[in-house]
């Protein structure tokens, strides 16, 4: 099957053009990454404006995630069929317009429809940006370029809630979406004017069967993960039906991919051992990245007593750690074995999660900042070498397909991570509350002397209420500690994945890429 091959750095007449294309493609990635989390803190404000219930307003997030997941897979085929430049311009412009429509939505139905369209347009931004930047620069500079690109991908979801909270407090929730408009317009113009077009194979036919069954599997799987906690998981007929549809969709897609003559995800990408190993490692990284981002804000606000602004400032060092590590990870990957660098990153990540499992709300801000900063460094040391290893031996003709697939796996990992940790947190909270409540009896002498006999007397309504508050608080502390410990254990297999990788030869030589004039 013919695939799109990008224009190399040699096809551009000046460094100015290269920088403009890089910045514009990065802006698209950053917008898409930010929008995966930036709306989270604005949901309570949207709920009142759109007259929605608590369950209904979550569809603002679910609709975006589901549409983005489904439309990420065919990005490689679309780029090959219509050209990477045309697809990038179309998607960035569509994402900008739908962002403006989301900000202007007057009802829940409009918001959900516009978020579905925004997710569909935004799905291609990250893989296209990664593919473009890999082609723009020779191999010896790709470490630095992937570091720059990775900052948008990694820092976007981390800083999204902070920026969303600021915009909502200072203006209103609609600016969470309007903030994309000026950057989207500039990115569209920059890509349209300066990006060189790629080969287009108009003879390609879309694999509707493969896309349909994969879309069914991804859509049902995302809905199951998103609604599982609120619907009591497999105690609900809805979740059982979604699980069956997800399993059926994935099974049919795998069978179709290995039996069809021209599947829209080429089988050849799975023949590269390093690329497949990177998929597993990316899944593990996505699992931890968004899950920890989702757990820390309520932990700090509800248990630590920090304000929204203070919480945002305390979480910022993790993003700083990611950027700090990425400044050096790309260069170090060419001087050291990148597998050692990834292993060091995984060990730092594991240490930080283990340390978080020992936290209490009385932890000092300085140690909290240090721990999250180290976690960010670990993520940065994993991300850049992993992308270099993944694409070092993958043929250039499959690069866009590979970037689409690796971004799809990252999104699935983030969805699975949030769902599993939310479920473990709820289960742990219930168990801890039950165990602590066993000690609240009239036979516990500690509750019957001095101040406790007046404030925590379970025989009095006021005392019982106060005592339940204390039990609930401590149960949450235990539940969060158990959740972080659970994240530690599910991250351990990442070390095994690195062992399975082969050391790539990151040399300046590469397959020549041919530019196509319009």
PADREN-833846 format. One record per residue (C-alpha): x, y, z. Coordinates in Angstrom, 1 decimal, decimal comma. Example, Ala and Ser with C-alpha at 12.3 -4.5 7.8 and 13.67 -1.06 7.14 Angstrom:
# PADREN-833846
[r [12,3; -4,5; 7,8]],
[r [13,7; -1,1; 7,1]],
//
This chain:
# PADREN-833846
[r [0,0; 0,0; 0,0]],
[r [1,3; 3,4; -0,9]],
[r [1,8; 5,8; 2,0]],
[r [2,4; 9,5; 2,4]],
[r [6,1; 10,5; 2,7]],
[r [6,8; 13,8; 4,2]],
[r [8,9; 16,7; 3,0]],
[r [12,4; 16,8; 4,6]],
[r [14,1; 19,8; 6,1]],
[r [16,1; 20,2; 2,8]],
[r [12,8; 21,1; 1,0]],
[r [12,5; 24,3; 3,0]],
[r [14,2; 27,5; 1,7]],
[r [14,9; 29,1; 5,1]],
[r [15,1; 28,4; 8,8]],
[r [12,2; 30,8; 9,2]],
[r [9,8; 28,5; 7,4]],
[r [10,9; 25,6; 9,5]],
[r [10,4; 27,5; 12,7]],
[r [6,9; 28,7; 11,6]],
[r [5,8; 25,1; 10,6]],
[r [7,2; 23,7; 13,9]],
[r [5,4; 26,4; 16,1]],
[r [2,1; 26,1; 14,2]],
[r [2,1; 22,3; 14,4]],
[r [3,0; 22,5; 18,1]],
[r [0,2; 24,9; 18,8]],
[r [-2,3; 22,4; 17,4]],
[r [-0,9; 19,7; 19,6]],
[r [-1,0; 21,9; 22,7]],
[r [-4,6; 23,0; 22,0]],
[r [-5,7; 19,4; 21,7]],
[r [-3,8; 18,3; 24,8]],
[r [-5,1; 21,1; 26,9]],
[r [-8,7; 20,5; 25,9]],
[r [-8,5; 17,0; 27,2]],
[r [-8,4; 18,4; 30,8]],
[r [-9,0; 22,1; 30,7]],
[r [-12,8; 21,8; 30,9]],
[r [-12,8; 19,6; 34,0]],
[r [-12,7; 22,4; 36,5]],
[r [-15,4; 24,4; 34,6]],
[r [-18,0; 21,6; 34,7]],
[r [-19,8; 22,9; 37,8]],
[r [-20,2; 26,3; 36,1]],
[r [-21,4; 24,7; 32,9]],
[r [-23,9; 22,6; 34,8]],
[r [-25,7; 25,7; 36,0]],
[r [-25,6; 27,6; 32,7]],
[r [-26,7; 24,6; 30,6]],
[r [-29,3; 23,4; 33,1]],
[r [-27,8; 19,9; 33,3]],
[r [-27,6; 17,3; 36,1]],
[r [-24,3; 16,1; 37,5]],
[r [-24,5; 12,9; 35,4]],
[r [-25,5; 14,8; 32,2]],
[r [-22,7; 17,3; 32,4]],
[r [-20,0; 14,6; 32,3]],
[r [-21,0; 13,9; 28,7]],
[r [-19,2; 17,2; 27,9]],
[r [-16,0; 15,2; 28,7]],
[r [-17,1; 11,8; 27,5]],
[r [-18,3; 13,0; 24,1]],
[r [-14,9; 14,6; 23,4]],
[r [-12,9; 11,6; 24,5]],
[r [-14,9; 9,1; 22,6]],
[r [-14,9; 11,1; 19,3]],
[r [-11,1; 11,7; 19,6]],
[r [-10,4; 8,1; 20,3]],
[r [-12,4; 6,8; 17,3]],
[r [-11,0; 9,4; 14,8]],
[r [-7,3; 8,9; 15,8]],
[r [-7,0; 5,5; 14,2]],
[r [-7,6; 6,5; 10,5]],
[r [-5,3; 9,6; 10,6]],
[r [-2,5; 7,7; 8,6]],
[r [-4,9; 6,7; 5,9]],
[r [-6,4; 10,2; 5,6]],
[r [-3,0; 11,8; 5,4]],
[r [-2,0; 9,3; 2,6]],
[r [-5,2; 9,9; 0,7]],
[r [-5,6; 13,7; 0,9]],
[r [-2,1; 14,9; 1,8]],
[r [-0,8; 15,8; 5,2]],
[r [-1,0; 19,5; 4,6]],
[r [-4,6; 19,4; 3,5]],
[r [-5,6; 17,3; 6,5]],
[r [-3,7; 19,5; 9,0]],
[r [-5,3; 22,7; 7,7]],
[r [-8,7; 21,1; 7,7]],
[r [-8,4; 19,7; 11,2]],
[r [-6,9; 22,8; 12,8]],
[r [-9,5; 25,0; 11,2]],
[r [-12,3; 22,6; 12,2]],
[r [-11,0; 22,4; 15,8]],
[r [-10,8; 26,2; 16,0]],
[r [-14,4; 26,7; 14,7]],
[r [-15,8; 24,0; 16,9]],
[r [-14,0; 25,5; 20,0]],
[r [-15,8; 28,8; 19,3]],
[r [-19,1; 26,9; 18,9]],
[r [-18,5; 25,2; 22,3]],
[r [-18,0; 28,5; 23,9]],
[r [-21,2; 29,9; 22,4]],
[r [-23,3; 26,8; 23,2]],
[r [-26,7; 27,6; 24,8]],
[r [-27,9; 24,1; 25,7]],
[r [-26,5; 20,7; 26,8]],
[r [-27,5; 19,2; 23,5]],
[r [-25,5; 21,8; 21,5]],
[r [-22,5; 21,5; 23,8]],
[r [-22,4; 17,7; 23,4]],
[r [-22,7; 17,9; 19,6]],
[r [-20,0; 20,6; 19,3]],
[r [-17,7; 18,6; 21,7]],
[r [-18,1; 15,5; 19,5]],
[r [-17,1; 17,6; 16,4]],
[r [-14,2; 19,2; 18,4]],
[r [-12,9; 15,8; 19,4]],
[r [-13,2; 14,5; 15,8]],
[r [-11,2; 17,4; 14,4]],
[r [-8,7; 17,4; 17,2]],
[r [-7,9; 13,7; 17,0]],
[r [-5,5; 14,2; 14,1]],
[r [-3,6; 17,2; 15,6]],
[r [-1,2; 15,3; 17,8]],
[r [-0,2; 12,5; 15,4]],
[r [0,1; 14,9; 12,5]],
[r [2,2; 17,3; 14,5]],
[r [4,6; 14,5; 15,6]],
[r [4,9; 13,1; 12,0]],
[r [5,5; 16,6; 10,6]],
[r [8,2; 17,4; 13,1]],
[r [10,0; 14,0; 12,6]],
[r [10,2; 14,8; 8,9]],
[r [11,3; 18,4; 9,3]],
[r [14,6; 17,6; 10,9]],
[r [17,4; 15,0; 10,4]],
[r [17,8; 12,1; 12,8]],
[r [20,6; 13,7; 14,9]],
[r [18,2; 16,6; 15,8]],
[r [15,1; 14,5; 16,4]],
[r [15,9; 14,1; 20,1]],
[r [15,6; 17,9; 20,6]],
[r [12,5; 18,1; 18,4]],
[r [10,7; 15,3; 20,2]],
[r [11,5; 17,0; 23,4]],
[r [9,9; 20,2; 22,2]],
[r [6,9; 18,3; 20,9]],
[r [6,6; 16,2; 24,0]],
[r [6,4; 19,4; 26,1]],
[r [3,0; 20,1; 24,5]],
[r [1,8; 16,6; 24,8]],
[r [2,9; 16,0; 28,4]],
[r [2,5; 19,5; 29,9]],
[r [-0,9; 20,2; 28,3]],
[r [-2,9; 17,7; 30,3]],
[r [-1,0; 18,6; 33,5]],
[r [-1,5; 22,4; 33,3]],
[r [-5,0; 22,2; 31,7]],
[r [-6,9; 22,3; 35,0]],
[r [-4,7; 25,2; 36,3]],
[r [-5,4; 27,3; 33,2]],
[r [-9,1; 26,2; 33,1]],
[r [-9,5; 27,3; 36,7]],
[r [-7,8; 30,6; 36,1]],
[r [-9,9; 31,4; 33,0]],
[r [-13,1; 30,4; 34,8]],
[r [-12,4; 32,5; 37,8]],
[r [-11,2; 35,6; 36,0]],
[r [-13,7; 35,5; 33,1]],
[r [-16,2; 32,6; 32,8]],
[r [-16,3; 29,0; 31,6]],
[r [-16,8; 30,0; 28,0]],
[r [-13,2; 31,3; 27,8]],
[r [-12,0; 27,7; 28,4]],
[r [-13,0; 27,2; 24,7]],
[r [-12,5; 30,7; 23,3]],
[r [-8,8; 30,7; 24,3]],
[r [-8,2; 28,3; 21,4]],
[r [-9,5; 30,7; 18,7]],
[r [-6,5; 33,1; 18,2]],
[r [-4,0; 30,3; 18,4]],
[r [-6,1; 28,1; 16,0]],
[r [-6,3; 30,9; 13,4]],
[r [-2,6; 31,6; 13,5]],
[r [-1,8; 27,8; 13,3]],
[r [-4,1; 27,4; 10,3]],
[r [-2,5; 30,3; 8,4]],
[r [1,0; 29,1; 9,2]],
[r [0,5; 25,5; 8,1]],
[r [-1,4; 26,6; 5,0]],
[r [1,3; 29,1; 3,9]],
[r [4,5; 27,3; 4,8]],
[r [4,0; 23,5; 5,2]],
[r [5,1; 21,5; 2,1]],
[r [2,6; 19,0; 0,8]],
[r [3,1; 15,3; 0,8]],
[r [2,4; 12,5; -1,6]],
[r [-1,2; 11,7; -2,2]],
[r [-2,4; 8,3; -3,3]],
[r [-5,9; 8,9; -4,8]],
[r [-6,3; 5,2; -5,6]],
[r [-6,6; 4,3; -1,9]],
[r [-9,9; 3,0; -0,8]],
[r [-11,1; 3,4; 2,8]],
[r [-11,4; 0,3; 4,9]],
[r [-15,0; 1,0; 6,1]],
[r [-15,3; -2,4; 7,7]],
[r [-12,1; -2,1; 9,8]],
[r [-13,0; 1,5; 10,8]],
[r [-16,5; 0,5; 11,8]],
[r [-15,6; -2,4; 14,0]],
[r [-12,7; -0,4; 15,6]],
[r [-14,9; 2,6; 16,2]],
[r [-17,5; 0,2; 17,8]],
[r [-14,8; -1,3; 20,1]],
[r [-13,3; 2,1; 21,1]],
[r [-16,6; 3,9; 21,5]],
[r [-18,1; 1,1; 23,7]],
[r [-14,9; 0,7; 25,7]],
[r [-14,6; 4,5; 26,4]],
[r [-18,3; 4,6; 27,5]],
[r [-17,8; 1,6; 29,7]],
[r [-14,8; 3,2; 31,4]],
[r [-16,4; 6,6; 31,8]],
[r [-19,7; 5,4; 33,2]],
[r [-18,6; 2,3; 35,0]],
[r [-18,0; 3,9; 38,4]],
[r [-21,4; 5,7; 38,4]],
[r [-23,3; 2,6; 37,2]],
[r [-21,8; 0,1; 39,6]],
[r [-19,8; -1,6; 36,8]],
[r [-20,9; -5,1; 35,9]],
[r [-23,9; -4,8; 38,2]],
[r [-25,4; -2,7; 35,5]],
[r [-26,9; -4,0; 32,2]],
[r [-25,6; -0,9; 30,4]],
[r [-22,0; -1,7; 31,3]],
[r [-22,3; -5,4; 30,5]],
[r [-23,7; -4,5; 27,0]],
[r [-20,9; -2,0; 26,4]],
[r [-18,3; -4,5; 27,5]],
[r [-19,7; -7,1; 25,1]],
[r [-19,8; -4,6; 22,2]],
[r [-16,2; -3,5; 23,0]],
[r [-14,9; -7,0; 23,1]],
[r [-16,7; -7,9; 19,9]],
[r [-15,5; -4,8; 18,1]],
[r [-11,8; -5,3; 19,0]],
[r [-12,0; -9,0; 18,1]],
[r [-13,5; -8,3; 14,7]],
[r [-11,0; -5,6; 14,1]],
[r [-8,0; -7,9; 14,8]],
[r [-9,4; -10,6; 12,6]],
[r [-10,1; -8,1; 9,8]],
[r [-6,7; -6,5; 10,1]],
[r [-4,9; -9,8; 9,7]],
[r [-7,1; -11,2; 6,9]],
[r [-8,0; -8,1; 4,9]],
[r [-5,9; -7,2; 1,8]],
[r [-5,7; -3,5; 2,6]],
[r [-6,5; -2,6; 6,3]],
[r [-6,4; 1,1; 7,1]],
[r [-3,8; 0,3; 9,8]],
[r [-1,0; -1,5; 8,0]],
[r [0,1; -4,8; 9,5]],
[r [3,8; -3,9; 8,8]],
[r [3,9; -1,5; 11,7]],
[r [3,5; -4,4; 14,1]],
[r [6,5; -6,1; 12,7]],
[r [8,8; -3,6; 14,4]],
[r [9,7; -4,9; 17,9]],
[r [10,8; -1,6; 19,3]],
[r [7,6; 0,2; 18,0]],
[r [5,3; -2,5; 19,6]],
[r [7,3; -2,3; 22,8]],
[r [6,9; 1,5; 22,8]],
[r [3,1; 1,1; 22,4]],
[r [3,0; -0,9; 25,7]],
[r [5,3; 1,7; 27,4]],
[r [3,2; 4,5; 26,1]],
[r [0,1; 2,8; 27,5]],
[r [1,7; 2,6; 30,9]],
[r [2,8; 6,2; 30,8]],
[r [-0,6; 7,4; 29,8]],
[r [-2,1; 5,3; 32,6]],
[r [-0,1; 7,1; 35,3]],
[r [0,0; 10,6; 33,8]],
[r [-3,7; 11,5; 33,8]],
[r [-4,6; 9,3; 36,7]],
[r [-2,2; 11,1; 39,1]],
[r [-3,4; 14,5; 37,6]],
[r [-7,0; 13,5; 38,4]],
[r [-6,3; 12,3; 42,0]],
[r [-4,0; 15,1; 43,2]],
[r [-6,4; 18,2; 43,0]],
[r [-9,2; 16,7; 45,1]],
[r [-6,6; 15,3; 47,5]],
[r [-5,0; 18,7; 48,0]],
[r [-8,3; 20,6; 48,2]],
[r [-10,5; 18,3; 50,2]],
[r [-7,9; 16,8; 52,6]],
[r [-5,1; 19,3; 52,5]],
[r [-7,3; 22,4; 52,7]],
[r [-5,6; 24,2; 49,8]],
[r [-7,5; 26,6; 47,6]],
[r [-7,9; 26,1; 43,8]],
[r [-5,1; 28,6; 43,1]],
[r [-2,8; 27,1; 45,6]],
[r [-3,5; 23,6; 44,2]],
[r [-2,7; 24,8; 40,7]],
[r [0,6; 26,2; 41,9]],
[r [1,5; 23,0; 43,8]],
[r [0,9; 20,9; 40,7]],
[r [2,8; 23,2; 38,4]],
[r [6,3; 21,8; 39,4]],
[r [5,4; 18,4; 37,8]],
[r [5,1; 20,2; 34,5]],
[r [8,3; 22,1; 35,1]],
[r [10,0; 18,7; 35,8]],
[r [8,8; 17,3; 32,5]],
[r [10,1; 20,3; 30,6]],
[r [13,4; 20,2; 32,5]],
[r [14,0; 16,6; 31,7]],
[r [13,1; 17,0; 28,1]],
[r [15,7; 19,7; 27,6]],
[r [18,4; 17,0; 28,3]],
[r [16,7; 13,7; 27,4]],
[r [16,9; 14,1; 23,6]],
[r [20,7; 14,8; 23,6]],
[r [21,4; 12,1; 26,2]],
[r [19,6; 9,5; 24,1]],
[r [22,2; 9,9; 21,4]],
[r [25,1; 9,6; 23,7]],
[r [23,8; 6,8; 26,0]],
[r [21,7; 3,7; 25,5]],
[r [18,2; 5,2; 25,4]],
[r [16,9; 2,1; 27,2]],
[r [19,0; 3,0; 30,2]],
[r [17,5; 6,5; 30,1]],
[r [14,0; 5,1; 30,0]],
[r [14,8; 2,7; 32,8]],
[r [16,0; 5,6; 34,9]],
[r [12,8; 7,5; 34,1]],
[r [10,7; 4,6; 35,2]],
[r [12,6; 4,2; 38,4]],
[r [12,1; 7,9; 39,2]],
[r [8,4; 7,6; 38,4]],
[r [8,1; 4,5; 40,6]],
[r [9,8; 6,2; 43,5]],
[r [7,6; 9,3; 43,3]],
[r [4,4; 7,2; 43,3]],
[r [5,7; 5,1; 46,2]],
[r [6,4; 8,3; 48,1]],
[r [2,9; 9,6; 47,3]],
[r [1,4; 6,4; 48,8]],
[r [3,1; 7,5; 52,1]],
[r [1,7; 11,0; 52,1]],
[r [-0,7; 12,4; 54,6]],
[r [-2,5; 15,8; 54,3]],
[r [0,1; 17,2; 56,8]],
[r [2,9; 16,8; 54,2]],
[r [5,0; 19,9; 53,8]],
[r [4,5; 21,9; 50,6]],
[r [8,3; 21,7; 49,9]],
[r [8,4; 17,9; 49,9]],
[r [5,2; 17,7; 47,9]],
[r [6,7; 20,0; 45,3]],
[r [9,9; 18,0; 45,2]],
[r [8,1; 14,7; 44,8]],
[r [5,9; 15,9; 41,9]],
[r [9,0; 17,6; 40,3]],
[r [10,8; 14,2; 40,4]],
[r [7,8; 12,6; 38,9]],
[r [7,8; 15,1; 36,0]],
[r [11,6; 14,4; 35,4]],
[r [10,8; 10,6; 35,3]],
[r [8,1; 11,2; 32,7]],
[r [10,3; 13,4; 30,6]],
[r [13,1; 10,8; 30,6]],
[r [10,7; 8,1; 29,5]],
[r [8,8; 10,1; 26,8]],
[r [11,6; 11,4; 24,6]],
[r [13,8; 8,3; 24,3]],
[r [10,7; 6,2; 23,9]],
[r [9,6; 8,2; 20,8]],
[r [13,1; 8,0; 19,4]],
[r [13,3; 4,3; 19,8]],
[r [9,8; 3,7; 18,5]],
[r [10,5; 5,5; 15,2]],
[r [14,2; 4,7; 14,8]],
[r [13,6; 1,5; 12,8]],
[r [10,1; 2,1; 11,6]],
[r [10,0; 2,7; 7,8]],
[r [9,3; 6,4; 7,0]],
[r [6,3; 5,4; 4,9]],
[r [4,5; 4,2; 8,0]],
[r [5,5; 7,1; 10,2]],
[r [2,1; 8,9; 10,2]],
[r [0,3; 5,5; 10,9]],
[r [2,7; 4,9; 13,7]],
[r [2,2; 8,4; 15,3]],
[r [-1,6; 7,9; 15,0]],
[r [-1,4; 4,5; 16,7]],
[r [0,9; 5,6; 19,5]],
[r [-1,3; 8,6; 20,3]],
[r [-4,4; 6,4; 20,2]],
[r [-2,7; 4,0; 22,8]],
[r [-1,8; 7,0; 25,0]],
[r [-5,4; 8,2; 25,0]],
[r [-6,7; 4,7; 25,8]],
[r [-4,1; 4,4; 28,6]],
[r [-5,2; 7,7; 30,1]],
[r [-8,9; 6,7; 30,0]],
[r [-8,1; 3,3; 31,5]],
[r [-6,0; 4,9; 34,2]],
[r [-8,6; 7,4; 35,3]],
[r [-11,3; 4,8; 35,4]],
[r [-9,4; 2,1; 37,3]],
[r [-8,0; 4,5; 39,9]],
[r [-11,4; 6,1; 40,4]],
[r [-12,9; 2,6; 41,0]],
[r [-10,1; 1,6; 43,4]],
[r [-10,5; 4,9; 45,3]],
[r [-14,2; 4,4; 45,7]],
[r [-13,8; 0,7; 46,8]],
[r [-10,9; 1,6; 49,1]],
[r [-12,9; 4,4; 50,7]],
[r [-15,8; 2,2; 51,4]],
[r [-13,6; -0,5; 52,9]],
[r [-11,6; 1,9; 55,1]],
[r [-14,8; 3,6; 56,3]],
[r [-16,2; 0,3; 57,3]],
[r [-13,1; -0,8; 59,1]],
[r [-12,7; 2,5; 61,0]],
[r [-16,4; 2,5; 61,9]],
[r [-16,0; -0,8; 63,7]],
[r [-14,1; 1,0; 66,5]],
[r [-16,9; 3,5; 67,0]],
[r [-18,8; 1,8; 69,8]],
[r [-19,9; 2,5; 73,3]],
[r [-17,2; 0,1; 74,4]],
[r [-14,4; 2,2; 73,1]],
[r [-13,2; 4,0; 76,2]],
[r [-11,2; 6,6; 74,2]],
[r [-14,6; 8,1; 73,2]],
[r [-15,9; 8,3; 76,7]],
[r [-13,4; 10,4; 78,5]],
[r [-12,6; 14,1; 78,6]],
[r [-13,3; 16,1; 75,4]],
[r [-14,1; 13,1; 73,2]],
[r [-17,0; 12,3; 75,5]],
[r [-18,6; 15,6; 74,6]],
[r [-17,5; 16,1; 71,0]],
[r [-17,4; 12,6; 69,6]],
[r [-20,1; 10,9; 71,7]],
[r [-21,8; 8,4; 69,3]],
[r [-24,9; 8,5; 71,6]],
[r [-25,6; 12,1; 70,7]],
[r [-26,6; 13,3; 67,2]],
[r [-24,1; 16,1; 67,1]],
[r [-21,3; 13,8; 68,4]],
[r [-22,2; 11,1; 65,9]],
[r [-22,0; 13,7; 63,0]],
[r [-18,7; 15,0; 64,2]],
[r [-17,3; 11,5; 64,7]],
[r [-18,5; 10,4; 61,2]],
[r [-16,7; 13,4; 59,8]],
[r [-13,4; 12,3; 61,4]],
[r [-13,9; 8,7; 60,2]],
[r [-14,7; 9,9; 56,7]],
[r [-11,6; 12,1; 56,6]],
[r [-9,3; 9,3; 57,7]],
[r [-10,9; 6,8; 55,4]],
[r [-10,1; 9,2; 52,5]],
[r [-6,5; 9,5; 53,6]],
[r [-6,2; 5,7; 53,6]],
[r [-8,1; 5,3; 50,3]],
[r [-5,8; 7,8; 48,5]],
[r [-2,7; 6,0; 49,9]],
[r [-4,0; 2,7; 48,6]],
[r [-4,7; 4,2; 45,2]],
[r [-1,2; 5,5; 44,8]],
[r [0,2; 2,2; 46,0]],
[r [-2,0; 0,5; 43,3]],
[r [-0,6; 2,8; 40,7]],
[r [2,9; 1,8; 41,8]],
[r [2,3; -1,9; 41,3]],
[r [0,6; -1,5; 37,9]],
[r [3,6; 0,6; 36,7]],
[r [6,2; -2,1; 37,5]],
[r [5,7; -4,0; 34,2]],
[r [7,1; -0,9; 32,4]],
[r [10,6; -2,1; 33,4]],
[r [10,0; -5,4; 31,7]],
[r [8,9; -3,7; 28,5]],
[r [12,2; -1,8; 28,3]],
[r [14,1; -5,1; 28,7]],
[r [12,3; -6,4; 25,6]],
[r [13,5; -3,5; 23,4]],
[r [16,6; -3,7; 21,2]],
[r [19,1; -0,9; 21,3]],
[r [18,6; 1,2; 18,1]],
[r [21,3; 2,9; 16,2]],
[r [20,4; 6,6; 16,4]],
[r [22,7; 7,8; 13,6]],
[r [22,4; 10,7; 11,2]],
[r [21,7; 8,4; 8,2]],
[r [18,1; 8,1; 7,3]],
[r [15,9; 7,2; 4,4]],
[r [15,7; 10,1; 1,9]],
[r [12,4; 11,9; 1,9]],
[r [11,1; 13,5; -1,2]],
[r [9,2; 16,8; -1,3]],
[r [6,2; 17,3; -3,5]],
[r [5,4; 20,6; -5,0]],
[r [1,8; 21,7; -5,1]],
//
